[in-house]
């Protein structure tokens, strides 16, 4: 896989670059610009080298239609502030505005095309439809750089098909993500601790299956923990539960024990009767042993004894990967477990990786600096699929070369 540094002198050339600018918005205000900042090293390299930079990105799910709600205008504004340069925003993706905007670029200038998901063919399952759109993208560039790690697990026109049409290379962000993930799967320093949270156990089963081969300890928190607790025969009340996966979870517990691996589950739990996501509040929070969750209550966060147990395992590790909050972290009263895990990772002397998505948002919302961790991934879904052992189309096409 070539990198952007292997593409030669790009001065005067149109560099088409796929970034991941799918940032959270509150109206027109970006609430977390981490993904934009992550693209700066590659963009700065290209601009300082005199390239004409043409950025492709998406925001939300406009479902193939132009929708002002999903415009990249706030992204163009913030990117311009961070670069200290004007970012010209085309009002369409491959139409007259895009073509004119790109044609007007001088060396060392940057343009952002409108949301690629305004184009229905971008996410089409029909190869010919994506390829037709990719040809229009390719007409706007001389070389292609892939730097949107959050979408490399998608076979989409701006990620996969366009790479087949132009000389290509990985941006610094994608190259770094792949380097880190290889370190986690091929030669992790032991003890290797994996912390998994989030709502649905089904989303993480393939990851558990693959990581049980290389990790020494799996820590399970969040909503997915209750299916494991049920597999141990515990009462879980009205907690999130995947009844069809109880036997699978029981099998993993047996498999880990037989292999001399540990699966750590919550020993105490913060429970509530009701959650109010709209107002970010809940009914009264109480702490109970994990085998004594009342029938009319649901687990919403790990308890203090579990925080200490998980932190001890994390602080004793040489390699740590974390994906998924430990509770309903968007409600302040139920963010303690997630904060405890983040604090342990930040204090660890081992190589710590925060696996994107909700985990990355949580550590920033809790006030932790990115530099406190070995690496914060920009792609939760892509990271998990890589750790499952899946082929990521956006990486595979770069490895084929062009």
N, C-alpha and C positions, 0 to 999 in steps of 0.2 A: 504494500500500500504506500503510494507516494504521498509526501506531505506538500504543503504549500511551498516549502522551501525548495522542492525538487522541480518546480514548474518553470524555473529559469527567470530571466528578466521580464517582468510584467509591465514595465513602464509603457504607457500608451495603450495597453491592452484592456479590453473589457472583461473584467472578472465577475462572473456570475457566481454568487455565493449564497448557499442555503443556510440560514440561521434559524434558531428557535427563539422567537420573540413572543411566545404564547404566555404572556405575563398576566397576573391577576389585576383586575381593574375595579375601582370603586367609582362608577361614572366614567369620567375621563381621566381619573387619577390612577397612576400605576402604584400599587401598594407594595410591590416587591420587584425591584429592577435587576435582580441577580442574574437572570438569563441574558439581559442586555449587556451587563458588565462582563459576563463570561465571554462574549464575542469580541470584546475590544482588542485583545492582543492580535488576533488575526486581521481584523479590520484596520488597525493602526499600521501593521506591517504592510498591507496592500496599499494603503493610501500614501504612506511615506515613501513607498517604492514607485509612486507615480501611476498606479493603476487607476482605471476608471471602474469603480466598484458598483455593482448592481446587486442589491440584496433582495432575496426572496424569503418570505416568512409567512406564518399564518397566525391567526388569533381566534380562539374559540371555535365554534362549530356553525358557521353560517350556512352550511348545507348547500353549497353550490350556487348561492345567490348573493349579489351585492347587498350589504346590510350595514348602515352607518354605525350600528351598535358594535360591529366587529372591525371597524376601520383601524388601520395601523397608524393613524395620525398621532395618537399619544406616544406611540413608540418612536416615530420619526422625531418628534419634539425632544423626547428624553435622550435618544441616541445622539442627536445634535448637541445637546448640552454636555454629554459625557465626552464626545469627540472634540468639542470646541470648534465645530464646523457645521455648515448648513447641510442638512440631509433633505434632498429633493424628493418629495413623495409623489409618485404617479397616482392618478385617480383611478386607474384600472390595472389589470395584471399583465396582459400581453397586447392590449389595444393601442389606439392612437396615442394616448397619453404616455403609456409606457415606452413606446417606440420613440416619441419625441423627447421625452425626458432623458433616455439613455443616449440618444444622438447628440444631445446638447452638453453632455458631460465633458469637462476638460480633464486632463491628467491630474490625478490626486483628488478627484471629487467623487462624491457618493450619492447614489439614488436608492430609494426603497420602493419596490413595486407594491401595489395594494395587496391585500390578503389573498394568497394563492388559493385559498379555499372558497373564494368567490367563483372560481372556475369549477363547474361540475365534473370535469374530467380529471381534476387533480387527484381525487380519491377513488376514481373508477376502478372497478374490478375487471374491466375489459381492457386488455393490454393495448389494443389498437387505439382506444380513446385516449389513454394516458400518453401513448407515444406521439399522437398528433399534437397534444398540448406541449409535450416536452420539446418537440421540434420548434415550437414558437418561442419557448424559453431559450433554447439554444441559439436562436437567431439574434438574441440580445447580448450574447457573450462570445468571447474567444476561448476562454477556459472556464472550468467549473471547480469550485471549492466547496466541499461539504463540511459545514461546521455547526450543523444543528443536531446535536447528539440526541435530543429528546424525540426526534422523529426517524432515526435511522432504522428502527424496527418496523417501519411502514413502507410498503411497496407503492410509493406515490410518485407522481410525475416529477415534482421538484426535488425529490430525494434520490430516486432510483433511475427512472428512465432518462432524465437529462444527462446523468453521468455517463451513459453509454454513447452520447453524441458529441462530447467535447473532451479534450485532454483534461484529466481531473486529478485532484489530490485532496487529502484531508487537511482541514484547518487545525490550528493548535488545540482547540477545545476537543474535537473528535479524537485526535491523536492521543491526547492526555487521558480521555475517558477509556479508550481501548487499552492503553498501557496499564491503567489502574485495575481494570476488570480482569486482565490477564494475570496480574499479580494476585488477585483474589481467588482465581480459579486454578492457576497452574502451579504457582510456587508460593503460597502464603506462609509467612513465618508463623510458627506455632508457639503458644496456644492461639488458635483461631476461633474467635467468638462471633457468631452471627446473631443479630438482634432483629426479630421480625415482629411487626405490629400491624395496625390497620384493621379494617372491619371484617373482610371476608377471608376465611381460611382457604376457600377454593382458589383464590387469586395467588396463593403462595405455595400450594402443594408441590408444584413442579420444582420450585426453588428449594424447598425442603428436601425433596427427593435427591436433587443433584448435590446440594451442599452437605448433606449427611456423609457424603463420600470424602469431603475434604476438611470440613470444620470439626473442631473438637467439642464445641458447646453451641447449642442452639437455644436462644432465649426467646420465648414466645409471650407476647403481650397483646394489648389491644383487643378488639372484638373477636379476633380469631382464637384467642386463648380459651374462650368458653367451650368451644367444640372439643379442645384437648382435655379440659377439666371434666367435661361430660364423659369423655372416653375413659377417664379414671373412675367413673361412677359417681361423681359429685353432682349435687343439686345446683343448677345454675340460674334458677328463677326465670325471669323473663329476659335474660341476657341474650345478646345476639348469638344465634346457634345455626349451624348447618347440619341438620340431622343425617343427611345422606353421607356426610364425611366423618361421622363418629368412628366407624370401623377403620377408616383409613388412618385417622389420627392415632387410634389405638395401635395400629400396625407400626407406625413411626416410633412410638414410644418403646415398643418391643424391639424394633430394629436397632434403635440407638443403644438400648441396654445391652443387646447382644454384641454390639461392635465396640463397647466400652466408651461410647459417646454420651454426653449429657444433654437432655432437653430440660431446661429450667422453665417452670410455669409459675404464675403468681401464687404466693402462699397466703396473701391477704388482698382484699379487694375493696375499692371504694364503690358503694352501691347507692342507687337513687331509685325513687319510684317513678319520676317523670323527668324528661329532658325538654327544654324549650330552646331549640336551635335559633329561632328568630331573635330572641332577646339574649341569647348566649348565657342562659341561666338554667338551673335545675332545681328540683325539690331538695330537701335536706340531704346532705351527703353523710353517710355513716361508713365506718370501716369494719369489715367482718373477715374471719378466716375464709379462704377460698372454698372450703368444703362446707361452709355454712351460709351460703347466699340465700336470703329469704325468698320464698316462692313468689312474692309480689314485687320484688326488687330486681334491678338489672345492674350488672357490673358495668362501670363507666370509667374506671381508671384502676391502675394497680395501687396497692396500699404501701405504707411506709416500710414495712418489713421486706416487701418485695423489692422496693427501690434499693434498699441496702444490699439485698441478695444479688440483684442484677448488676449493681455498681461494682461489687466485689469481683464478679466474674469479668466485667469489662476492664477494670483496672489491672487485672492479672494477665491480660491478653497482650500478645504481640501484634495481632492483626484483628481489627474489628470492622464488620460491615453492619450498618443499621438501615433498615427501611421500614417505615410505618410507625405512627404514634402509639403510645402505650395506653391512651384513653381518649376521651372526647376532648382533645386538647384545645379546640376552638372555644370551649367554655372555661374561663379562667379557673373556676373551682375544681376542674377536672384535668388540669394541665400538669399537675405535680409530677406524675410518673414520667411523662415525656421530658419534662425539664430535668429530672434526676438522671435519666439516661443521657441526655445531651451534656449535662455537666460532667458525667463520668467519662464520656468520650473526649470532651475538651480537656480533661485532666490527665488522660491516658498518655503514657510515654510510647505506646504502640502506634502502629499505622492505622488511623481511623478514617473510615469512609462513610459519609452520610449519603444514602442512596436516593437522592432526588425526591421529587413530588412533595407529599405532605411533610416528610421529615425535614427536607431542606427549608420549606416555608416555616415549619415550627421552630427550628433553631434560630432563624433570623427574627421571627416574631418574639422570641423569648430574649432577644438581645445578644445572642452569641455572635462573635465575629467569625467570618469565614475562615480566617487564619488560625482559629482555634482547633481546626480539624485538618487531618491529612489531605482530605479531598471531599468536596461537596459536589455530587453528581448533578447535572442539569436534566437528567432524564430518568425518572423513576421507572416507567414502563420498559424503556430500552435496557436499563441496568438489570432489571429482573429477568427479562427474556435472555439476556446474555448469560446471566448466572444459571438459568435453566438449561443452558446448553443449546439454545436455539440459534439458527443462522439469522443474522440481522441483514435484510436485503441492502440497506444503505451502506453497510460495511463491506458486504460481499462484493458489491459492484465496484467499490474502490480497490479491493484486493485483486480483482480481475485486471485492473489497469486499463488505461485508454490513452 
